[in-house]
Amino acid sequence: MLAALLLATICGACSASPKPAPVQLPAAPDWLAPVPSPAIKVGMDARVALARTYTALALANGRLEQGRAWYGEVKAGFEGQR
């Protein structure tokens, strides 16, 4: 009987607590767009193909680093609101 009374009290308190305000996040920045793979054609100089691939990979990795930094800032902002 006591357990039922305590459970009713706990559940009643949960339903009365205010809901947090919804958060509207902005659209993802343009730099989070996918990096296209370079066009490599048959007969192309392998050094040119490698340079294009390296450039695309460096751009993609740079975007990943920026994305991680951005996420860290967003996370810190939400944690600071608590």
Sine and cosine of phi, psi and omega as CSV:
sin_phi,cos_phi,sin_psi,cos_psi,sin_omega,cos_omega
0.00,0.00,-0.69,0.72,0.01,-1.00
-0.90,0.43,-0.63,0.78,0.01,-1.00
-0.89,0.45,-0.65,0.76,0.01,-1.00
-0.91,0.42,-0.63,0.77,0.02,-1.00
-0.91,0.41,-0.69,0.73,0.03,-1.00
-0.91,0.42,-0.65,0.76,0.01,-1.00
-0.90,0.45,-0.67,0.74,0.02,-1.00
-0.90,0.44,-0.62,0.79,0.01,-1.00
-0.92,0.39,-0.69,0.72,-0.01,-1.00
-0.91,0.42,-0.72,0.70,-0.01,-1.00
-0.91,0.41,-0.58,0.81,0.04,-1.00
-0.91,0.42,-0.59,0.81,0.01,-1.00
-0.94,0.35,-0.57,0.82,0.00,-1.00
-0.92,0.40,-0.65,0.76,-0.05,-1.00
-0.96,0.29,-0.36,0.93,-0.02,-1.00
-1.00,0.02,-0.21,0.98,-0.04,-1.00
-0.95,0.30,0.60,-0.80,-0.03,-1.00
-0.94,0.35,0.55,-0.83,0.04,-1.00
-1.00,0.10,0.59,-0.80,0.03,-1.00
-0.92,0.39,0.49,-0.87,0.01,-1.00
-0.92,0.39,0.63,-0.78,0.02,-1.00
-0.91,0.41,0.51,-0.86,-0.02,-1.00
-0.93,-0.36,0.78,-0.63,0.03,-1.00
-0.97,-0.26,0.96,-0.27,0.02,-1.00
-1.00,0.09,0.52,-0.86,0.02,-1.00
-0.95,0.32,0.23,-0.97,0.07,-1.00
-0.90,0.43,0.42,-0.91,0.01,-1.00
-0.89,0.45,0.62,-0.79,0.03,-1.00
-0.90,0.44,0.39,-0.92,-0.02,-1.00
-0.87,0.49,-0.51,0.86,-0.05,-1.00
-0.95,0.32,-0.10,0.99,0.08,-1.00
-1.00,0.01,0.05,1.00,0.03,-1.00
-0.93,0.38,0.47,-0.88,0.02,-1.00
-0.88,0.48,0.53,-0.85,0.06,-1.00
-1.00,-0.02,0.85,-0.52,-0.02,-1.00
-0.93,0.36,0.56,-0.83,0.06,-1.00
-0.97,0.25,0.55,-0.83,-0.05,-1.00
-0.94,0.34,0.50,-0.87,0.05,-1.00
-0.99,0.17,0.88,-0.48,0.02,-1.00
-0.88,-0.47,0.80,-0.60,-0.07,-1.00
-0.93,-0.38,0.40,-0.92,0.05,-1.00
-0.88,0.48,0.72,-0.69,0.01,-1.00
1.00,0.03,-0.06,1.00,0.00,-1.00
-0.94,0.34,0.57,-0.82,0.06,-1.00
-0.86,0.52,0.78,-0.63,-0.05,-1.00
-0.87,0.48,-0.53,0.85,0.01,-1.00
-0.92,0.38,-0.60,0.80,0.04,-1.00
-0.93,0.38,-0.70,0.72,0.02,-1.00
-0.88,0.48,-0.68,0.74,0.02,-1.00
-0.91,0.42,-0.65,0.76,0.01,-1.00
-0.90,0.44,-0.67,0.74,0.02,-1.00
-0.91,0.42,-0.67,0.75,0.01,-1.00
-0.91,0.42,-0.68,0.73,0.02,-1.00
-0.88,0.48,-0.68,0.74,0.00,-1.00
-0.89,0.45,-0.70,0.72,0.01,-1.00
-0.90,0.44,-0.64,0.77,0.01,-1.00
-0.92,0.40,-0.66,0.75,0.03,-1.00
-0.90,0.44,-0.65,0.76,0.03,-1.00
-0.90,0.43,-0.69,0.72,0.01,-1.00
-0.89,0.45,-0.69,0.72,0.01,-1.00
-0.91,0.42,-0.60,0.80,0.07,-1.00
-0.89,0.46,-0.66,0.75,0.03,-1.00
-0.92,0.40,-0.61,0.79,0.05,-1.00
-0.90,0.44,-0.66,0.75,0.03,-1.00
-0.90,0.44,-0.68,0.73,0.04,-1.00
-0.90,0.43,-0.63,0.78,0.02,-1.00
-0.89,0.45,-0.66,0.75,0.04,-1.00
-0.90,0.44,-0.65,0.76,0.02,-1.00
-0.91,0.42,-0.68,0.73,0.02,-1.00
-0.89,0.47,-0.70,0.71,0.01,-1.00
-0.88,0.47,-0.64,0.77,0.04,-1.00
-0.88,0.48,-0.64,0.77,0.03,-1.00
-0.92,0.38,-0.68,0.74,0.02,-1.00
-0.89,0.45,-0.70,0.71,0.00,-1.00
-0.88,0.47,-0.70,0.72,0.01,-1.00
-0.89,0.45,-0.60,0.80,0.03,-1.00
-0.90,0.43,-0.67,0.74,0.02,-1.00
-0.94,0.35,-0.61,0.79,0.01,-1.00
-0.93,0.36,-0.50,0.86,0.02,-1.00
-0.95,0.30,-0.33,0.94,-0.02,-1.00
-0.99,0.16,-0.26,0.96,-0.06,-1.00
-0.99,0.16,0.00,0.00,0.00,0.00
